[in-house]
Amino acid sequence: VDATSLKGILTKLPVIGNQEPDAKVTERFIKRIDKEMAPTEKLLKILMTPKEMLAETYKHMFHQSPSVHQFIKILNLKGISRPEQSAFLDQYGVKPNDPIRQIINQ
């Protein structure tokens, strides 16, 4: 199931099994689903991004709240080995002497 399908199912939940033929989902409910699904959709897009574009795409998609810790978690989810992660942190803009690099060296 992809995110779009899941979102479609979630938006129909209030009317599933409803016996009223004109039952409708409120606009407020749809906006809430959109808001709650946005982080999941972003994460899935990041995970589908080719390695070469990962740091740039992450910074673009999470520009309001970028987090090196979250970026490292995404590297782990993509199956990028700890030794390889150093190059991605360089692309992300982490300085060589930044203590965050100790996380990947453990």
MOPAC internal coordinates of N, CA, C and O (Angstrom, degrees):
PM7 1SCF
backbone

  N    0.0000 0     0.00 0     0.00 0    0    0    0
  C    1.4528 1     0.00 0     0.00 0    1    0    0
  C    1.5277 1   107.87 1     0.00 0    2    1    0
  O    1.2310 1   120.65 1   -51.80 1    3    2    1
  N    1.3175 1   116.36 1   128.20 1    3    2    1
  C    1.4560 1   119.47 1   176.90 1    5    3    2
  C    1.5265 1   110.12 1   -91.42 1    6    5    3
  O    1.2310 1   120.88 1    -8.90 1    7    6    5
  N    1.3107 1   115.92 1   171.10 1    7    6    5
  C    1.4715 1   121.36 1  -175.61 1    9    7    6
  C    1.5254 1   111.93 1   -62.56 1   10    9    7
  O    1.2310 1   120.12 1   143.05 1   11   10    9
  N    1.3097 1   117.37 1   -36.95 1   11   10    9
  C    1.4637 1   120.39 1  -179.31 1   13   11   10
  C    1.5225 1   110.99 1   -65.90 1   14   13   11
  O    1.2310 1   120.67 1   137.17 1   15   14   13
  N    1.3243 1   116.33 1   -42.83 1   15   14   13
  C    1.4676 1   120.29 1   178.16 1   17   15   14
  C    1.5241 1   110.82 1   -63.97 1   18   17   15
  O    1.2310 1   121.17 1   135.96 1   19   18   17
  N    1.3247 1   115.37 1   -44.04 1   19   18   17
  C    1.4577 1   119.84 1   179.77 1   21   19   18
  C    1.5269 1   110.90 1   -61.48 1   22   21   19
  O    1.2310 1   120.85 1   137.15 1   23   22   21
  N    1.3107 1   115.98 1   -42.85 1   23   22   21
  C    1.4617 1   120.36 1   178.70 1   25   23   22
  C    1.5219 1   110.80 1   -63.00 1   26   25   23
  O    1.2310 1   120.31 1   140.44 1   27   26   25
  N    1.3159 1   117.02 1   -39.56 1   27   26   25
  C    1.4605 1   121.21 1   177.57 1   29   27   26
  C    1.5198 1   111.87 1   -62.21 1   30   29   27
  O    1.2310 1   120.83 1   137.64 1   31   30   29
  N    1.3162 1   116.02 1   -42.36 1   31   30   29
  C    1.4632 1   120.60 1   178.59 1   33   31   30
  C    1.5230 1   110.71 1   -65.12 1   34   33   31
  O    1.2310 1   120.82 1   135.28 1   35   34   33
  N    1.3243 1   116.04 1   -44.72 1   35   34   33
  C    1.4708 1   120.10 1  -178.97 1   37   35   34
  C    1.5295 1   111.96 1   -62.05 1   38   37   35
  O    1.2310 1   120.27 1   142.27 1   39   38   37
  N    1.3166 1   117.08 1   -37.73 1   39   38   37
  C    1.4623 1   119.07 1  -178.77 1   41   39   38
  C    1.5279 1   112.35 1   -70.89 1   42   41   39
  O    1.2310 1   120.40 1   159.57 1   43   42   41
  N    1.3198 1   116.85 1   -20.43 1   43   42   41
  C    1.4624 1   120.02 1   179.27 1   45   43   42
  C    1.5311 1   113.16 1   -91.99 1   46   45   43
  O    1.2310 1   119.82 1   172.14 1   47   46   45
  N    1.3126 1   117.96 1    -7.86 1   47   46   45
  C    1.4595 1   120.99 1  -177.44 1   49   47   46
  C    1.5290 1   114.86 1   -51.93 1   50   49   47
  O    1.2310 1   118.81 1   135.77 1   51   50   49
  N    1.3278 1   119.88 1   -44.23 1   51   50   49
  C    1.4571 1   119.16 1  -177.02 1   53   51   50
  C    1.5332 1   114.68 1   -63.23 1   54   53   51
  O    1.2310 1   119.83 1   157.11 1   55   54   53
  N    1.3257 1   117.93 1   -22.89 1   55   54   53
  C    1.4646 1   119.65 1  -176.96 1   57   55   54
  C    1.5310 1   113.60 1  -107.21 1   58   57   55
  O    1.2310 1   120.09 1   175.15 1   59   58   57
  N    1.3353 1   117.44 1    -4.85 1   59   58   57
  C    1.4615 1   119.99 1   178.54 1   61   59   58
  C    1.5294 1   108.65 1   -65.27 1   62   61   59
  O    1.2310 1   120.92 1   -52.48 1   63   62   61
  N    1.2878 1   115.84 1   127.52 1   63   62   61
  C    1.4613 1   121.01 1   179.66 1   65   63   62
  C    1.5172 1   114.64 1    79.34 1   66   65   63
  O    1.2310 1   120.39 1  -179.55 1   67   66   65
  N    1.3195 1   116.86 1     0.45 1   67   66   65
  C    1.4633 1   120.59 1   179.24 1   69   67   66
  C    1.5315 1   108.66 1   -74.03 1   70   69   67
  O    1.2310 1   120.73 1   -49.26 1   71   70   69
  N    1.2951 1   116.21 1   130.74 1   71   70   69
  C    1.4659 1   121.24 1  -176.81 1   73   71   70
  C    1.5261 1   113.17 1   -80.50 1   74   73   71
  O    1.2310 1   120.23 1   166.18 1   75   74   73
  N    1.3220 1   117.16 1   -13.82 1   75   74   73
  C    1.4617 1   120.84 1  -179.11 1   77   75   74
  C    1.5325 1   109.23 1   -77.97 1   78   77   75
  O    1.2310 1   119.47 1   -54.69 1   79   78   77
  N    1.3054 1   118.62 1   125.31 1   79   78   77
  C    1.4605 1   121.00 1  -177.41 1   81   79   78
  C    1.5355 1   114.06 1   -67.14 1   82   81   79
  O    1.2310 1   120.16 1   154.38 1   83   82   81
  N    1.3113 1   117.30 1   -25.62 1   83   82   81
  C    1.4708 1   119.62 1  -178.48 1   85   83   82
  C    1.5288 1   112.33 1  -103.17 1   86   85   83
  O    1.2310 1   119.89 1  -158.18 1   87   86   85
  N    1.3157 1   117.81 1    21.82 1   87   86   85
  C    1.4678 1   121.07 1   178.75 1   89   87   86
  C    1.5210 1   109.62 1   -64.32 1   90   89   87
  O    1.2310 1   121.00 1   -46.45 1   91   90   89
  N    1.3148 1   115.69 1   133.55 1   91   90   89
  C    1.4647 1   121.14 1  -178.45 1   93   91   90
  C    1.5137 1   110.26 1  -129.65 1   94   93   91
  O    1.2310 1   121.45 1   -25.32 1   95   94   93
  N    1.3048 1   114.84 1   154.68 1   95   94   93
  C    1.4571 1   121.87 1   174.80 1   97   95   94
  C    1.5228 1   106.92 1   -88.92 1   98   97   95
  O    1.2310 1   120.74 1   -44.95 1   99   98   97
  N    1.3156 1   116.19 1   135.05 1   99   98   97
  C    1.4675 1   119.61 1  -178.49 1  101   99   98
  C    1.5270 1   111.28 1   -73.08 1  102  101   99
  O    1.2310 1   121.46 1   -28.30 1  103  102  101
  N    1.2991 1   114.81 1   151.70 1  103  102  101
  C    1.4638 1   120.97 1   177.62 1  105  103  102
  C    1.5253 1   110.34 1   -62.05 1  106  105  103
  O    1.2310 1   120.39 1   144.84 1  107  106  105
  N    1.3068 1   116.86 1   -35.16 1  107  106  105
  C    1.4680 1   122.11 1   178.54 1  109  107  106
  C    1.5295 1   110.75 1   -61.26 1  110  109  107
  O    1.2310 1   120.54 1   137.55 1  111  110  109
  N    1.3340 1   116.58 1   -42.45 1  111  110  109
  C    1.4594 1   120.80 1   179.24 1  113  111  110
  C    1.5268 1   110.62 1   -64.68 1  114  113  111
  O    1.2310 1   120.35 1   137.08 1  115  114  113
  N    1.3157 1   116.93 1   -42.92 1  115  114  113
  C    1.4662 1   120.95 1   179.41 1  117  115  114
  C    1.5266 1   110.69 1   -62.80 1  118  117  115
  O    1.2310 1   120.27 1   138.23 1  119  118  117
  N    1.3291 1   117.09 1   -41.77 1  119  118  117
  C    1.4693 1   120.44 1   177.89 1  121  119  118
  C    1.5251 1   110.94 1   -62.90 1  122  121  119
  O    1.2310 1   120.64 1   142.21 1  123  122  121
  N    1.3248 1   116.37 1   -37.79 1  123  122  121
  C    1.4644 1   120.57 1   179.32 1  125  123  122
  C    1.5281 1   110.71 1   -65.59 1  126  125  123
  O    1.2310 1   120.73 1   137.08 1  127  126  125
  N    1.3133 1   116.21 1   -42.92 1  127  126  125
  C    1.4734 1   120.54 1   176.99 1  129  127  126
  C    1.5260 1   109.77 1   -61.29 1  130  129  127
  O    1.2310 1   120.34 1   134.61 1  131  130  129
  N    1.3247 1   116.95 1   -45.39 1  131  130  129
  C    1.4678 1   120.94 1   178.65 1  133  131  130
  C    1.5238 1   110.89 1   -58.40 1  134  133  131
  O    1.2310 1   120.72 1   134.89 1  135  134  133
  N    1.3210 1   116.23 1   -45.11 1  135  134  133
  C    1.4688 1   121.21 1  -178.52 1  137  135  134
  C    1.5290 1   111.10 1   -64.47 1  138  137  135
  O    1.2310 1   120.59 1   136.37 1  139  138  137
  N    1.3161 1   116.49 1   -43.63 1  139  138  137
  C    1.4604 1   120.62 1  -177.48 1  141  139  138
  C    1.5270 1   112.73 1   -72.87 1  142  141  139
  O    1.2310 1   120.10 1   150.79 1  143  142  141
  N    1.3146 1   117.41 1   -29.21 1  143  142  141
  C    1.4621 1   121.53 1  -178.76 1  145  143  142
  C    1.5308 1   113.08 1   -85.06 1  146  145  143
  O    1.2310 1   120.09 1   162.27 1  147  146  145
  N    1.3242 1   117.43 1   -17.73 1  147  146  145
  C    1.4651 1   120.91 1  -176.09 1  149  147  146
  C    1.5316 1   113.35 1   -55.20 1  150  149  147
  O    1.2310 1   118.89 1   132.39 1  151  150  149
  N    1.3348 1   119.72 1   -47.61 1  151  150  149
  C    1.4681 1   118.46 1   178.89 1  153  151  150
  C    1.5279 1   113.27 1   -62.33 1  154  153  151
  O    1.2310 1   120.40 1   142.48 1  155  154  153
  N    1.3140 1   116.84 1   -37.52 1  155  154  153
  C    1.4641 1   120.63 1   178.67 1  157  155  154
  C    1.5225 1   110.48 1   -65.52 1  158  157  155
  O    1.2310 1   120.57 1   137.41 1  159  158  157
  N    1.3298 1   116.51 1   -42.59 1  159  158  157
  C    1.4641 1   120.10 1   178.42 1  161  159  158
  C    1.5203 1   110.81 1   -63.13 1  162  161  159
  O    1.2310 1   120.38 1   139.12 1  163  162  161
  N    1.3297 1   116.88 1   -40.88 1  163  162  161
  C    1.4677 1   120.07 1   177.87 1  165  163  162
  C    1.5186 1   110.58 1   -61.85 1  166  165  163
  O    1.2310 1   120.61 1   134.52 1  167  166  165
  N    1.3258 1   116.43 1   -45.48 1  167  166  165
  C    1.4584 1   120.43 1  -179.55 1  169  167  166
  C    1.5236 1   110.98 1   -60.77 1  170  169  167
  O    1.2310 1   120.06 1   135.46 1  171  170  169
  N    1.3137 1   117.50 1   -44.54 1  171  170  169
  C    1.4624 1   120.29 1   178.97 1  173  171  170
  C    1.5328 1   111.69 1   -63.10 1  174  173  171
  O    1.2310 1   120.42 1   140.81 1  175  174  173
  N    1.3312 1   116.81 1   -39.19 1  175  174  173
  C    1.4708 1   119.80 1   177.89 1  177  175  174
  C    1.5185 1   110.79 1   -63.87 1  178  177  175
  O    1.2310 1   120.72 1   138.49 1  179  178  177
  N    1.3326 1   116.22 1   -41.51 1  179  178  177
  C    1.4636 1   120.63 1   178.97 1  181  179  178
  C    1.5245 1   109.92 1   -63.62 1  182  181  179
  O    1.2310 1   120.43 1   136.26 1  183  182  181
  N    1.3148 1   116.78 1   -43.74 1  183  182  181
  C    1.4631 1   120.40 1  -178.54 1  185  183  182
  C    1.5284 1   112.21 1   -65.75 1  186  185  183
  O    1.2310 1   120.40 1   154.48 1  187  186  185
  N    1.3163 1   116.83 1   -25.52 1  187  186  185
  C    1.4658 1   120.88 1   179.20 1  189  187  186
  C    1.5328 1   112.21 1   -88.31 1  190  189  187
  O    1.2310 1   119.97 1   173.18 1  191  190  189
  N    1.3041 1   117.66 1    -6.82 1  191  190  189
  C    1.4646 1   122.71 1  -178.48 1  193  191  190
  C    1.5288 1   110.54 1   -71.65 1  194  193  191
  O    1.2310 1   120.01 1   -42.71 1  195  194  193
  N    1.3188 1   117.59 1   137.29 1  195  194  193
  C    1.4706 1   119.86 1   175.10 1  197  195  194
  C    1.5368 1   110.51 1   -60.74 1  198  197  195
  O    1.2310 1   120.82 1   -31.48 1  199  198  197
  N    1.3166 1   116.04 1   148.52 1  199  198  197
  C    1.4706 1   121.34 1  -176.91 1  201  199  198
  C    1.5262 1   112.81 1   -53.36 1  202  201  199
  O    1.2310 1   120.77 1   140.58 1  203  202  201
  N    1.3149 1   116.13 1   -39.42 1  203  202  201
  C    1.4665 1   120.41 1  -175.19 1  205  203  202
  C    1.5308 1   112.25 1   -61.17 1  206  205  203
  O    1.2310 1   120.33 1   153.41 1  207  206  205
  N    1.3137 1   116.98 1   -26.59 1  207  206  205
  C    1.4670 1   121.00 1  -175.07 1  209  207  206
  C    1.5340 1   112.60 1  -108.95 1  210  209  207
  O    1.2310 1   120.26 1  -171.41 1  211  210  209
  N    1.3135 1   117.12 1     8.59 1  211  210  209
  C    1.4494 1   121.49 1  -170.36 1  213  211  210
  C    1.5333 1   113.59 1   -62.33 1  214  213  211
  O    1.2310 1   119.69 1   128.00 1  215  214  213
  N    1.3156 1   118.21 1   -52.00 1  215  214  213
  C    1.4629 1   120.95 1  -177.05 1  217  215  214
  C    1.5279 1   111.05 1   -62.35 1  218  217  215
  O    1.2310 1   120.57 1   134.15 1  219  218  217
  N    1.3103 1   116.52 1   -45.85 1  219  218  217
  C    1.4669 1   121.13 1  -179.45 1  221  219  218
  C    1.5324 1   111.40 1   -63.04 1  222  221  219
  O    1.2310 1   121.01 1   135.26 1  223  222  221
  N    1.3237 1   115.67 1   -44.74 1  223  222  221
  C    1.4652 1   120.04 1  -179.49 1  225  223  222
  C    1.5216 1   110.90 1   -65.44 1  226  225  223
  O    1.2310 1   120.35 1   137.62 1  227  226  225
  N    1.3319 1   116.94 1   -42.38 1  227  226  225
  C    1.4667 1   120.44 1   178.77 1  229  227  226
  C    1.5255 1   110.52 1   -59.65 1  230  229  227
  O    1.2310 1   120.03 1   131.96 1  231  230  229
  N    1.3157 1   117.54 1   -48.04 1  231  230  229
  C    1.4743 1   120.42 1  -179.51 1  233  231  230
  C    1.5232 1   111.33 1   -62.76 1  234  233  231
  O    1.2310 1   120.50 1   143.49 1  235  234  233
  N    1.3246 1   116.65 1   -36.51 1  235  234  233
  C    1.4588 1   120.10 1   179.83 1  237  235  234
  C    1.5335 1   111.12 1   -68.89 1  238  237  235
  O    1.2310 1   120.51 1   135.41 1  239  238  237
  N    1.3144 1   116.63 1   -44.59 1  239  238  237
  C    1.4596 1   120.03 1  -175.39 1  241  239  238
  C    1.5269 1   113.34 1   -76.38 1  242  241  239
  O    1.2310 1   120.35 1   150.72 1  243  242  241
  N    1.3211 1   116.93 1   -29.28 1  243  242  241
  C    1.4603 1   120.70 1  -178.85 1  245  243  242
  C    1.5305 1   110.50 1  -114.89 1  246  245  243
  O    1.2310 1   120.60 1  -142.72 1  247  246  245
  N    1.3305 1   116.45 1    37.28 1  247  246  245
  C    1.4615 1   121.25 1  -175.89 1  249  247  246
  C    1.5235 1   113.48 1   -61.39 1  250  249  247
  O    1.2310 1   119.94 1   153.70 1  251  250  249
  N    1.3192 1   117.72 1   -26.30 1  251  250  249
  C    1.4646 1   119.93 1  -178.97 1  253  251  250
  C    1.5208 1   112.40 1   -77.89 1  254  253  251
  O    1.2310 1   120.41 1   151.77 1  255  254  253
  N    1.3171 1   116.82 1   -28.23 1  255  254  253
  C    1.4656 1   119.51 1  -178.61 1  257  255  254
  C    1.5239 1   111.15 1  -146.42 1  258  257  255
  O    1.2310 1   120.48 1  -118.99 1  259  258  257
  N    1.3404 1   116.68 1    61.01 1  259  258  257
  C    1.4655 1   118.15 1   179.63 1  261  259  258
  C    1.5311 1   110.82 1   -68.43 1  262  261  259
  O    1.2310 1   120.58 1   -37.24 1  263  262  261
  N    1.2992 1   116.49 1   142.76 1  263  262  261
  C    1.4548 1   121.62 1  -178.89 1  265  263  262
  C    1.5213 1   108.66 1  -140.79 1  266  265  263
  O    1.2310 1   120.87 1   -55.21 1  267  266  265
  N    1.3194 1   115.95 1   124.79 1  267  266  265
  C    1.4579 1   120.40 1   177.98 1  269  267  266
  C    1.5243 1   109.73 1   -63.52 1  270  269  267
  O    1.2310 1   120.44 1   141.77 1  271  270  269
  N    1.3325 1   116.77 1   -38.23 1  271  270  269
  C    1.4680 1   120.47 1   178.58 1  273  271  270
  C    1.5324 1   110.71 1   -60.10 1  274  273  271
  O    1.2310 1   120.40 1   135.85 1  275  274  273
  N    1.3406 1   116.84 1   -44.15 1  275  274  273
  C    1.4632 1   120.48 1   178.32 1  277  275  274
  C    1.5307 1   110.98 1   -66.01 1  278  277  275
  O    1.2310 1   120.91 1   142.25 1  279  278  277
  N    1.3186 1   115.86 1   -37.75 1  279  278  277
  C    1.4585 1   120.19 1   178.51 1  281  279  278
  C    1.5304 1   110.39 1   -61.92 1  282  281  279
  O    1.2310 1   120.44 1   137.79 1  283  282  281
  N    1.3167 1   116.77 1   -42.21 1  283  282  281
  C    1.4682 1   120.99 1   177.79 1  285  283  282
  C    1.5287 1   110.27 1   -63.80 1  286  285  283
  O    1.2310 1   120.12 1   141.13 1  287  286  285
  N    1.3250 1   117.37 1   -38.87 1  287  286  285
  C    1.4672 1   120.34 1   177.33 1  289  287  286
  C    1.5273 1   110.40 1   -62.24 1  290  289  287
  O    1.2310 1   120.65 1   140.59 1  291  290  289
  N    1.3239 1   116.36 1   -39.41 1  291  290  289
  C    1.4631 1   120.12 1   178.16 1  293  291  290
  C    1.5258 1   110.35 1   -66.07 1  294  293  291
  O    1.2310 1   120.31 1   139.61 1  295  294  293
  N    1.3194 1   117.02 1   -40.39 1  295  294  293
  C    1.4623 1   120.11 1   176.23 1  297  295  294
  C    1.5290 1   110.07 1   -58.40 1  298  297  295
  O    1.2310 1   120.90 1   137.67 1  299  298  297
  N    1.3267 1   115.87 1   -42.33 1  299  298  297
  C    1.4623 1   120.37 1   178.31 1  301  299  298
  C    1.5328 1   110.97 1   -64.70 1  302  301  299
  O    1.2310 1   120.23 1   136.84 1  303  302  301
  N    1.3337 1   117.17 1   -43.16 1  303  302  301
  C    1.4721 1   120.45 1   178.96 1  305  303  302
  C    1.5243 1   111.97 1   -62.01 1  306  305  303
  O    1.2310 1   120.59 1   146.03 1  307  306  305
  N    1.3194 1   116.49 1   -33.97 1  307  306  305
  C    1.4681 1   120.46 1   179.67 1  309  307  306
  C    1.5257 1   111.55 1   -78.37 1  310  309  307
  O    1.2310 1   120.74 1   175.12 1  311  310  309
  N    1.3284 1   116.20 1    -4.88 1  311  310  309
  C    1.4610 1   119.83 1   178.26 1  313  311  310
  C    1.5149 1   114.01 1    79.25 1  314  313  311
  O    1.2310 1   120.44 1  -157.32 1  315  314  313
  N    1.3154 1   116.76 1    22.68 1  315  314  313
  C    1.4647 1   121.03 1   179.21 1  317  315  314
  C    1.5275 1   107.44 1   -81.02 1  318  317  315
  O    1.2310 1   120.83 1   -53.80 1  319  318  317
  N    1.3141 1   116.01 1   126.20 1  319  318  317
  C    1.4617 1   121.06 1  -175.66 1  321  319  318
  C    1.5305 1   111.56 1   -65.69 1  322  321  319
  O    1.2310 1   121.60 1   -24.44 1  323  322  321
  N    1.3132 1   114.55 1   155.56 1  323  322  321
  C    1.4758 1   119.77 1  -179.56 1  325  323  322
  C    1.5272 1   112.22 1   -55.95 1  326  325  323
  O    1.2310 1   119.33 1   133.53 1  327  326  325
  N    1.3329 1   118.88 1   -46.47 1  327  326  325
  C    1.4773 1   117.67 1   178.68 1  329  327  326
  C    1.5359 1   113.22 1   -60.04 1  330  329  327
  O    1.2310 1   119.87 1   143.96 1  331  330  329
  N    1.3367 1   117.86 1   -36.04 1  331  330  329
  C    1.4667 1   121.50 1   179.23 1  333  331  330
  C    1.5247 1   112.26 1   -70.41 1  334  333  331
  O    1.2310 1   120.07 1   153.47 1  335  334  333
  N    1.3140 1   117.46 1   -26.53 1  335  334  333
  C    1.4644 1   121.52 1  -174.42 1  337  335  334
  C    1.5265 1   112.93 1   -63.18 1  338  337  335
  O    1.2310 1   120.07 1   154.22 1  339  338  337
  N    1.3064 1   117.47 1   -25.78 1  339  338  337
  C    1.4666 1   120.57 1  -179.98 1  341  339  338
  C    1.5267 1   111.00 1   -58.92 1  342  341  339
  O    1.2310 1   120.14 1   137.32 1  343  342  341
  N    1.3226 1   117.35 1   -42.68 1  343  342  341
  C    1.4725 1   121.08 1   179.47 1  345  343  342
  C    1.5281 1   110.61 1   -64.52 1  346  345  343
  O    1.2310 1   120.19 1   143.57 1  347  346  345
  N    1.3295 1   117.25 1   -36.43 1  347  346  345
  C    1.4597 1   120.40 1   178.53 1  349  347  346
  C    1.5239 1   111.10 1   -69.16 1  350  349  347
  O    1.2310 1   120.57 1   144.05 1  351  350  349
  N    1.3274 1   116.52 1   -35.95 1  351  350  349
  C    1.4618 1   119.47 1   176.78 1  353  351  350
  C    1.5244 1   110.57 1   -67.20 1  354  353  351
  O    1.2310 1   120.12 1   146.57 1  355  354  353
  N    1.3368 1   117.38 1   -33.43 1  355  354  353
  C    1.4685 1   120.95 1   173.87 1  357  355  354
  C    1.5248 1   109.63 1   -60.82 1  358  357  355
  O    1.2310 1   120.69 1   132.77 1  359  358  357
  N    1.3347 1   116.28 1   -47.23 1  359  358  357
  C    1.4711 1   120.89 1   179.57 1  361  359  358
  C    1.5215 1   110.81 1   -62.30 1  362  361  359
  O    1.2310 1   120.65 1   144.44 1  363  362  361
  N    1.3089 1   116.36 1   -35.56 1  363  362  361
  C    1.4632 1   121.51 1  -178.97 1  365  363  362
  C    1.5315 1   111.47 1   -71.06 1  366  365  363
  O    1.2310 1   120.83 1   155.99 1  367  366  365
  N    1.3413 1   116.02 1   -24.01 1  367  366  365
  C    1.4606 1   120.30 1   178.16 1  369  367  366
  C    1.5144 1   114.14 1   105.87 1  370  369  367
  O    1.2310 1   120.02 1  -163.84 1  371  370  369
  N    1.3302 1   117.57 1    16.16 1  371  370  369
  C    1.4618 1   121.28 1   178.35 1  373  371  370
  C    1.5223 1   108.58 1   -79.64 1  374  373  371
  O    1.2310 1   120.74 1   -51.73 1  375  374  373
  N    1.3118 1   116.20 1   128.27 1  375  374  373
  C    1.4684 1   121.31 1  -178.43 1  377  375  374
  C    1.5341 1   110.09 1   -67.62 1  378  377  375
  O    1.2310 1   120.27 1   -30.05 1  379  378  377
  N    1.3379 1   117.09 1   149.95 1  379  378  377
  C    1.4698 1   120.79 1  -177.43 1  381  379  378
  C    1.5309 1   114.36 1   -58.68 1  382  381  379
  O    1.2310 1   120.09 1   149.63 1  383  382  381
  N    1.3395 1   117.44 1   -30.37 1  383  382  381
  C    1.4629 1   119.99 1  -178.07 1  385  383  382
  C    1.5339 1   113.09 1   -96.68 1  386  385  383
  O    1.2310 1   120.05 1  -170.17 1  387  386  385
  N    1.3229 1   117.50 1     9.83 1  387  386  385
  C    1.4674 1   121.48 1  -179.72 1  389  387  386
  C    1.5334 1   109.76 1   -67.54 1  390  389  387
  O    1.2310 1   120.03 1   -47.93 1  391  390  389
  N    1.3337 1   117.54 1   132.07 1  391  390  389
  C    1.4710 1   121.36 1  -179.62 1  393  391  390
  C    1.5325 1   114.00 1   -58.77 1  394  393  391
  O    1.2310 1   119.93 1   158.54 1  395  394  393
  N    1.3098 1   117.74 1   -21.46 1  395  394  393
  C    1.4696 1   121.01 1  -179.89 1  397  395  394
  C    1.5309 1   110.66 1   -61.32 1  398  397  395
  O    1.2310 1   120.47 1   153.11 1  399  398  397
  N    1.3251 1   116.70 1   -26.89 1  399  398  397
  C    1.4690 1   120.38 1  -179.59 1  401  399  398
  C    1.5191 1   111.89 1   -66.00 1  402  401  399
  O    1.2310 1   120.34 1   158.35 1  403  402  401
  N    1.3203 1   116.96 1   -21.65 1  403  402  401
  C    1.4684 1   120.19 1   177.36 1  405  403  402
  C    1.5235 1   111.24 1   -63.86 1  406  405  403
  O    1.2310 1   120.35 1   151.28 1  407  406  405
  N    1.3282 1   116.94 1   -28.72 1  407  406  405
  C    1.4572 1   121.28 1   179.46 1  409  407  406
  C    1.5223 1   110.16 1   -60.43 1  410  409  407
  O    1.2310 1   120.27 1   136.26 1  411  410  409
  N    1.3218 1   117.09 1   -43.74 1  411  410  409
  C    1.4610 1   119.22 1  -176.95 1  413  411  410
  C    1.5253 1   111.86 1   -80.09 1  414  413  411
  O    1.2310 1   120.06 1   164.67 1  415  414  413
  N    1.3323 1   117.49 1   -15.33 1  415  414  413
  C    1.4490 1   120.11 1  -179.59 1  417  415  414
  C    1.5228 1   112.77 1   -92.52 1  418  417  415
  O    1.2310 1   120.42 1  -177.48 1  419  418  417
  N    1.3116 1   116.81 1     2.52 1  419  418  417
  C    1.4797 1   119.53 1  -179.06 1  421  419  418
  C    1.4982 1   111.18 1   -82.00 1  422  421  419
  O    1.2310 1   120.10 1   180.00 1  423  422  421

